[in-house]
Amino acid sequence: MAESLGWFLDAYDHPDDGVVVWILDDSGARLRLRQDFPVTFYAAGASPRLRRLWQFIEAQPIAANLSRQERRDLFSAEPLVVLAIQVLQAAQQQPLFRKVTAEFPDLTYYDADLPLALRYAAACGAFSLARCRHSSRDGQLTGLEIIDSPWDLDPPIAPIDILYLEPDQDPAHAPPAHIAIRRVRGVLNDSPILYRLPLQPERPLLINLRAILKRHDPDLLLTTWGDTWLLAHLMELSRRWHIPLPLNRDPTRRPSLRRERTYYSYGQVIYRGPQIHLFGRWHVDRANAMLYDDYGLDGVYELARVTSLSLQTVARASPGSGISAMQVLTALRHGILVPWRKQQAERLKSANDMLRADQGGLVYQPTIGLHRDVAAVDFISMYPSIMAHFNISPETVGVDSPLATHIPQLGLCINQERRGLVPQTLEPLLEKRLALKAQLACLPQWDPRRRPYKARASAHKWLLATCFGYLGYKNARFGRIEAHEAVTAYGRDALLSAKEAAEDLGGQVLHMYVDGLWIQIPGA
């Protein structure tokens, strides 16, 4: 049971083994370890209904511990009495929860649908590619200590193996003829092709690919069109020819197939293809990953660090899902209940109050013409900085206290006696992005650190750009429209102050747009 150093890769629930944890040991071994990890969700409501729920759960075949507890609700000054339901096998929590909600739809539920990765991160600080110290006995994890921080500017680089599979053309346009396979080291485009496997005949393709996967045993399977065609095609061939493919490193699990979906966002209908997730190794499809062309694998690694979501999950997740995960993690670490569904409605307003509050960002129509001696001034992460600086959070806005501050134009106050959940979430992310930007400004163009720094800063940018909109999102667990309006009110006030400062210095403001100004200073 001696301690070893290594890298935390992933954790997921297992029907027989509790939670399975994968660690890349410094010896080079990939360790599959079991761990007992019960998960808890909560129910609140009338006492007779909670007693009935207690009896209902005791009658189920799923092992669970039940207790009455007092927990903190973000929007309540007093502790909330809840029924705590601790499910001993993590994989059984969701089936039990579905039964409970079908039988007791009138109750309010908390911590009910959280990804296991966030629960695990809240318990022991783990995140993908974290440096760790671990100990085990007979395949059972007995100790795990994370010795890394998601906020390090120069985190140690994990020596993971990456295998890249790419068909020769888009399957949506024409049937591919072969698959190119590269072993990625450093920049993807600089990695030579190791193998070129023809898709016909099928049996030799499977035999060769199986041998390649066993020989290289990659930690990350990087593909193009892997979600939407390649892996599904290979699994179908494997079934047809009865030749098993070791796509998973964990032989006890099958790949997880998630359905395609379409949703409406900001006036657009957005299609997200199906997803294929693996166990024991990750699968990332470049063509189906969110914003991969913007920040690449370095950005995906960074998102996995700061959100604590699994690497293959965060690669496909929207920035809104990332910032939501960070807020949930903050809540779990501070003992705050995470609602299953949003509970806070907009406060009642008069028509005049609504017109005064719902103005959005300030836009000053540009002066028409051709101008010279013009400087552009931009606020870095203006809205997230406002949230952090003024303690704007759903539970602080509109709450009076002796230390409350007043929001310009809105007639509302902000409680300053306790740090809000949203500012607590954003502060380390803001600090890290600003530090990266400062480092980038000092690095010469040839410095190899520029590429990963820019990718990480870009990943941070998308998270921070989303956090403001998420305050007012109708389904946000920790959202409230008044907090959204408070941010824009402070933003308008800051932009007007900047305009006055520019004019005091002899400049003429030609244009303003939410967080930027264009200033003309003759002779500058």
Buried (B, 14 or more C-beta within 10 A) or exposed (E): EEEBBBBBBBBBBBEEBBBBBBBBBEEEEBBBBBBEBBBBBBBBBEEEBBEBBBEEBEEEEBEBEBEEEEBBBBBEEEEBEBBBBBBBBBBBBBEBBEBBBEEBEEBBBBBBEBBBBBBBBBEBBBBBBBBBEBBBEEEBBEEBBBEBBBEEEEBEEBEBBBBBBBBEEEBEEEEBEBBBBBBBEEEBEEBEEEBEBBBEEBEEBBEBBBEBBEEBBBBBBBBBBBBBBBBBBBBEBBEEBEBEBBBBBBEEBEBBEBEEEEEEEEEEEEEBBBBBBBBBBBBBBBBBBBBBEEBBBBBBBBBBBBBBBBBBBBBBBBBBBBBBBBBBBBBBEEEBBBBBEBEBEEEEBEEEBEEBBEEEBBEBEEEEEEEEEBEEBEBEBBBBBBBBEBBBBBBBBBBEEEEBEEBEBBEBBBBBEBBBBBBBBBBBBBEBBBBBBEBBEEEEEEEEBBEBBBBBBBBBBBBBBBBBBBBBBEEBBBBBBBBBBBBBBBBBBBBBEBBEEBEEEEBBBBBBBBBBBBBBEEEE
